[in-house]
Amino acid sequence: MSNVAPQITKDMTFLQMLQTYPETAKVLKKYNLACAACLGAQNEPIDLGAINHGIDPEELLAALNAAIK
């Protein structure tokens, strides 16, 4: 059994993340990201989506990973 904590990475798409960790939707809502309803979420990696919406990708990743711990 592995002791590695689950981790959301910058290259995951929003859709992959939401399917794997549905609890992250609350974090996205805090950042005013409507990724569940966005067609771009299927292919857009988290870091690029954050940048495109004026959000610091590292800050968003930290918040998303905190939500799944």
Secondary structure, 3 states (H helix, E strand, C coil): CCCCCCCCCCCCEHHHHHHHCHHHHHHHHHCCCCHHHCHHHHCCEHHHHHHHCCCCHHHHHHHHHHHCC
